[in-house]
Amino acid sequence: MERTLILIKQAEREFLKLLHPTAVNPLKIGGRVVPNNVVFSLLGFIFLYFMSVVVLTFTLVISGSDSYPLVPGSLLASTMLALVWGYWAR
């Protein structure tokens, strides 16, 4: 839930930055400022997650599998990779 909240607030922050390029708008959750390195690491994690979905989907397409289970299968595999990566990154 916090990841989704950070992503939504970061999107709002980027739109505000388009309107007011010199504005300083820290990302706050619960009255506390979230450091930029946390936001950027979350964005990197989400990017890697979606790229793994794309790569695994293409891998399943190239292997000649039936087309129906490709996306759910790659989503499951990406989720498992993310869980393992999150577990070992502690």
Residue pairs with C-beta under 8 A, 6 or more apart in sequence:
2 29
3 42
3 45
3 46
5 29
6 27
6 29
6 34
6 38
6 39
6 42
7 42
7 43
7 46
9 27
9 28
9 29
10 27
10 39
10 43
13 25
13 27
16 23
16 25
17 23
17 25
26 33
26 34
27 33
27 34
27 36
27 39
28 34
45 82
49 78
49 82
52 74
52 77
52 78
52 81
52 82
53 71
53 74
53 75
53 78
54 74
56 73
56 74
56 77
56 78
57 70
57 71
57 74
59 74
60 69
60 70
60 73
60 74
61 67
61 70
65 73
